[in-house]
Amino acid sequence: MNRSASEKMLAQNQKKKNNENQKGKKNRFLITINVLGSAGPIRFVVKEDDSVAGVIETALKFYAREGRIPVLGSDITNFLLYPANAGLDAMDPSELIGSCQGRTFVLCKKQIHPQMSEARSEMIARKRSSSWKAWLNKSFSFNILSH
């Protein structure tokens, strides 16, 4: 079979396109993200080389677009993505989603720092103790005790 040069080039180009299509299909996969507090999971297709931060952003967009509650917001820095079947460590936002062998994840909102919550509770306690009711209670108990 003798082919002309143009036929050979056309066949090579088709081979390249087929290889590129196969490569593109190989590195895409469906993931399931369970959002804490939400009714059901979110599912969408990602590429192996997508960053965890990009996946979180996409998940938040899907979540908002579907009108789910509770409302989460769109700031990706407030969230952590955990592989569902792995250890307790959250994935790094710059990590590639394909580096984790799992396809199921859990999206959680970051917790407030313990120091901040302690300081907040101290401020609330001070605020409560400086109210007129607290003063009245102290005065009343002092009067009862002094009699």
C-alpha positions in Angstrom: 0.0 0.0 0.0 1.5 3.2 -1.1 0.2 6.3 0.5 0.7 9.8 -0.5 2.5 12.2 1.8 -0.8 14.0 2.6 -2.5 10.8 3.6 0.4 9.9 5.9 0.2 13.3 7.5 -3.5 13.0 8.0 -3.1 9.6 9.6 -0.4 10.9 11.9 -2.6 13.9 12.9 -5.5 11.6 13.7 -3.3 9.4 15.8 -2.1 12.4 17.8 -5.7 13.6 18.3 -6.7 10.1 19.5 -3.7 10.0 21.9 -4.5 13.4 23.2 -8.2 12.5 23.7 -7.3 9.3 25.5 -4.9 11.2 27.8 -7.5 13.8 28.5 -10.0 11.1 29.4 -7.6 9.2 31.6 -6.9 12.0 33.9 -10.5 13.0 34.6 -12.6 11.4 37.2 -15.8 11.9 39.2 -15.5 12.9 42.8 -18.1 13.0 45.6 -17.9 15.7 48.2 -19.9 15.5 51.4 -20.5 18.9 53.0 -20.9 18.8 56.8 -24.4 19.9 57.6 -25.8 19.5 54.1 -28.5 17.0 53.0 -26.5 15.2 50.3 -23.2 15.0 48.5 -22.0 17.1 45.5 -20.6 15.3 42.5 -18.6 16.7 39.6 -15.7 15.8 37.3 -12.2 17.0 38.0 -8.8 16.6 36.4 -6.0 14.8 38.2 -3.9 18.0 38.1 -6.5 20.3 39.6 -5.5 21.8 42.9 -7.4 21.2 46.1 -8.1 24.9 46.3 -9.7 24.8 42.8 -11.8 21.8 43.8 -13.0 23.6 47.0 -13.9 26.6 44.9 -15.8 24.5 42.4 -17.6 22.7 45.2 -18.7 25.9 46.8 -20.0 27.2 43.5 -22.0 24.1 42.9 -23.3 24.2 46.5 -24.4 27.8 46.1 -25.9 27.3 42.6 -28.0 24.5 43.9 -29.3 26.8 46.7 -28.4 24.5 49.5 -28.5 25.3 53.2 -26.7 26.2 55.4 -25.2 29.0 53.3 -21.4 28.5 53.3 -20.0 31.5 51.6 -17.4 31.6 48.9 -14.1 32.2 50.7 -12.1 29.1 50.0 -9.6 29.9 52.8 -12.4 29.1 55.4 -12.6 25.5 54.3 -10.7 22.2 54.6 -11.0 19.2 52.3 -10.5 15.7 53.8 -10.2 12.4 52.0 -13.0 10.3 53.3 -11.1 7.1 53.5 -7.7 8.4 54.7 -6.3 9.7 57.9 -7.3 12.8 59.9 -5.2 15.2 58.0 -6.7 17.8 55.7 -5.3 18.1 52.2 -3.1 21.1 51.4 -4.7 23.7 49.2 -1.8 23.6 46.7 -1.8 19.8 46.6 -3.1 18.1 43.4 -6.5 16.3 43.8 -5.1 13.3 41.9 -2.4 12.7 44.5 -5.0 11.3 46.8 -6.2 7.9 45.6 -9.7 8.4 46.9 -12.7 9.8 45.0 -14.8 10.7 48.1 -14.1 13.7 50.2 -15.5 15.7 53.1 -15.6 19.5 53.0 -15.6 21.2 56.4 -15.6 24.8 57.6 -12.5 25.7 59.6 -13.0 26.0 63.3 -12.4 29.3 65.2 -9.0 29.3 67.0 -9.4 28.2 70.6 -7.6 31.3 71.8 -10.2 33.5 70.1 -13.1 31.6 71.6 -11.5 31.8 75.1 -11.0 35.5 74.7 -14.6 35.9 73.4 -16.1 34.0 76.4 -14.0 36.1 78.8 -15.3 39.3 77.2 -18.9 38.0 77.5 -18.4 37.0 81.1 -17.0 40.5 81.9 -19.9 42.1 80.1 -22.4 40.1 82.0 -20.8 40.7 85.4 -20.9 44.5 84.8 -24.6 44.6 84.2 -27.1 46.2 86.7 -28.6 42.8 87.4 -25.2 41.4 88.6 -24.7 44.5 90.7 -28.2 44.2 92.2 -27.6 40.5 93.0 -24.3 41.3 94.7 -25.9 44.1 96.7 -28.9 42.0 97.7 -26.7 39.1 98.8 -24.4 41.5 100.7 -27.4 43.0 102.5 -28.8 39.6 103.5 -25.5 38.5 104.8 -24.8 41.7 106.8 -28.1 41.4 108.7 
